[in-house]
């Protein structure tokens, strides 16, 4: 392909990828699979690698390509980015309308738009000739901080306008051509499911978790390293046009761009150049932004103030059902010119107001700090509180996240503390009210032994979590059993969580080894069991004795030892005796096993309670041995793969075996050392990490060609 044809293909790929990003991150209506998307990105990267001079800032490949910054530069806004006055009741809203009616009686016939008040971080986005060129925080409303490189990492933010093709434009409500210079205002935030997934991943990795989505989003957006920002699940909603300049740009009018006529920024509307396409209402504004490719918030049109009040109440009722945090509703006069004519009081526009919901943050007394023990042995502190009502719910307990959090916030027993409850999220302690201390408070000291089994706890240097590593710990027993019998471990069919709970409640099992000493009469005495069900379960338990060593290693729940690490260990050690004799240095020498996992393995086998458990398993005939496999040489030798998603012709285990048969190695997580990500349908977060590290993404067909020796 000659350069001209290649350049055309590059532009075609960029257009396709922009539209697919829009469908996925804005409309939530993808029309191609992730694997197809990855092939488009791989082709685009290949062309740009061949012709780096063709790379442009708006290319889809440039979302996380900036080096860390030393500091953020200051950015003046083209118009004041104002705050809003607050209303706390329906009467406050009616009083607001009466006040502004004294300024301009036209408001008595005005209509309104009500939007959610997002609990995120305000950003101001600049576009020249449809290309994203700058983004800033709100700052003091006049000057913000330049966070352009970080904003580029947000998939919902369009790098070029409009991003929609014909079909997508129809879905967005028609197409609009961007002006020569456009500035919009929006909110960066993290959706609650993404926040929960992020914390779960961090906790599993032994890293520090975050307190709430708002602070996490703010910290990520203001991180000096865009790669850190890219690793956080930030998203965006845009709701306001700040500036709209249709004339060709020059140094003067680009700097002093015309303010848009809207409810919060509209002071120089008479200077708008060729602004025939400028929206006249907030309803039109949202439609225009949507058509350009921006994600916009939900909105409710209201004909009068009583409909506004009803809409605000509905938002308040929906608050806990949303997948993002809001702390109120924003009421805007729909007619932007009328809103502009009303002017500003201080730093608050008269034409809009925030209706604040009842506080979900209160103060109360911290009576005691207790500790929960999870399945993996992680100790999690929580606060016992003097009962207090938050958002209509009486709260008696709240999470304290981890012991480092208690120390960093200097939270003491007896403190008056600030507590927040957002939606259905568990209440958490924000911090102490230090001014309320009277000297009767005392610092909290983390436990040296597990509160459930009184065995010593372990804290690995560099990790946040503290662990109980006693496999027979009663607090961990039900979850340990559930994990032990699961499909990826010993795969005992028919032994679900409800039966596990029955067995523990009746005292029939005190550790996982006791499963192999269950008798038929034990099961028949349980509710819901008859002859066939008891026989089937006993047969499944007996069959699990034939599981390979890797499955048993996974089932034991050693911290950091999942299916991949278990398989690596089973390929090097013939049985559990051999693994128990391995030294820390020997384990660390295995690729993919770092010092923390190696230490966790050594500590697990050193515990007397765990050694007793192993002896019980050996006595029950659960002691798999396998021949240590020699490393194969083949077409994939020296290559490290990670597998994600559903493959058409392989199960996950079959794909792993295929790679190993041809000399390759399979690990569980993507890193800079990963050579290829093998991706199928619904690939999940590993795909995003591969993109961040520049790891090539291949499909099953490519893998088979590589195994056959093709380039």
Helices and strands as residue ranges (DSSP letters): H 3-22, I 23-27, H 34-50, G 52-54, G 60-62, E 74-76, E 86-87, H 90-103, G 105-109, E 112-118, E 121-128, E 131-137, E 143-145, H 148-151, H 166-172, E 181-189, H 192-204, H 213-221, H 226-230, E 235-245, H 251-255, G 269-271, G 275-277, H 282-292, E 299-302, H 305-318, G 319-321, E 326-333, H 336-342, E 344-345, E 348-349, E 352-356, E 361-373, E 379-390, E 393-399, H 403-409, E 412-413, E 416-420, E 428-432, G 434-436, E 442-443, E 457-459, E 466-468, G 474-476, H 477-484, H 497-505, G 512-517, H 520-524, H 531-543, G 544-546, H 549-555, H 563-570, H 576-580, H 584-588, H 595-606, H 608-619, E 640-644, H 652-661, E 665-667, E 676-679, H 685-693, E 696-698, H 700-707
